[in-house]
């Protein structure tokens, strides 16, 4: 079994050599993969197991083409190298020859490597040593990789060219880390029980706890924090087929996307649940609010606050950073229409159940809650029921979301869907 060692030999040969040698000394087999694109000045003497020419070819481009188009269209080159590297890694994994991945890079090497690591399965050790990991300007782009994949990132602080004492320390630490992870990964026992994914956040924590409590005797229940990024991770892993079912208590990353809130998870937020071919149980938690903090946006001419007149609504100001505004009846209907359109595309409607807590979608919209508005809740329910395909069951529970009664209804819906 091998550990892929990835980097640009024409820039970082010394660092890659040290990692390779240390991995060998720990009893593992390094598989050196060169992703050079001709920007470095090092005349490398290391012979990679996978050359940059092979990586480029796997990405649909030749080494000669790289030289021709690099200055004019660098993005095309890096995209091709990322695609080619990803294919090479998946090829090694498919043959059972890959137990871990470690990469070293600057800006270009980091994004090529992270893109290629992303398709690798959950649990397989992945380590990126990067000099750009902490750059605020690239935080959003980096989150597309490390936010939805179990990729460990080591910020190098200094650039990783040459082999000064700081770089040497980093490379040895990195080699030790990946070897340690691979050793533990090799000892991981196969999963004995089926797993179920569940989304939750603080405004339905008790309801989610009751659901987990009921299910944990029979299933491994994997929770995802529904803050937008956590939902993207859930969608990503559900799409990989890792779970027997998806309990989407907080699908609000979709409504936040529609309305412009902070927890937006994109237009495909519900797609994995609809396409996985597994039971998909939803509730409307989070559809009753828009995340619109920090509070300073209220008086700063912020587009979201102005366009939706949020200052005129019921608000919960948790702290300076976190603010929730109540969704209006019109917004509730808009959300319901869009949700129904998504769910109606499910090939087996019997696998989809929508469980609605009639006395509060979250702890904020219960009676006397900060965002209590039964009119908006009713608008959502009526629109959803009128739009959903009749094959999708809507289950109304005469309680709020943070009760055992609601949790029992969710679990019963799950069992009914799993029987089918």
QUISUL-V709686 format. One record per backbone hydrogen bond with DSSP energy under -1.0 kcal/mol. CO is the residue of the C=O (numbers start at 0). NH is the residue of the N-H. Records with the same first field share a line. If there is no record, write none. Layout:
CO->NH / NH
//
This chain:
1->98
2->30
3->101
4->32
5->103
6->34
7->10 / 11
9->41
11->15
12->16
13->17
14->18
15->19
16->20
17->21
18->22
19->23
20->24
21->25
22->27
23->26
28->2
30->4
31->48 / 49
32->6
41->43
49->33
50->54
51->55
52->56
53->57
54->58
55->60
56->59
61->65
62->66
63->67
64->68
65->69
68->72
72->76
73->77
74->78
75->79
76->80
77->81
78->82
79->83
80->84
81->85
82->86
83->87
84->88
85->89
86->90
87->91
88->92
89->93
90->94
91->96
92->95
99->3
100->126
101->5
102->128
104->130
105->109
106->110
107->111
108->112
109->113
110->114
111->115
112->116
113->117
116->119
120->123
124->100
125->151
126->102
127->153
128->104
129->155
131->134
134->137
135->138
137->141
138->142
141->144 / 145
142->146
148->150
151->127
153->129
155->157
163->167
164->168
165->169
166->170
167->171
168->172
169->173
170->174
171->175
172->176
173->177
174->178
175->179
176->180
177->181
178->182
179->183
180->184
181->185
193->219
194->243
195->221
196->246
197->223
199->225
200->203
202->362
203->207
204->208
205->209
206->210
207->211
208->212
209->213
210->214
211->215
214->217 / 218
219->195
221->197
223->199
224->226
226->228
227->231
228->232
229->233
230->234
231->235
232->236
233->237
234->238
236->241
237->240
244->196
245->280
246->198 / 248
247->282
250->253
251->255
252->256 / 264
253->257
254->258
255->259 / 260
260->263
265->268
267->270
269->273
270->274
271->275
278->245
279->352
280->247
281->354
283->286
285->288
289->324
290->261
293->296
294->297
296->299 / 301
301->305
302->306
303->307
304->309
308->311
309->312
313->325
315->323
319->294
321->317 / 318
322->291
323->315
324->289
327->331
328->332
329->333
330->334
331->335
332->336
333->337
334->338
335->339
336->340
337->341
338->342
339->343
341->344
342->345
347->350
348->351
350->279
351->392
352->281
353->394
355->396
356->359
359->400
363->370
365->368
368->371
372->376
373->377
374->378
375->379
376->380
377->381
378->382
379->383
380->384
381->385
382->386
383->387
388->391
392->353
394->355
396->357 / 398
398->358
402->406
403->407
404->408
405->409
406->410
407->411
408->412
409->413
410->414
411->415
412->416
413->417
414->418
//
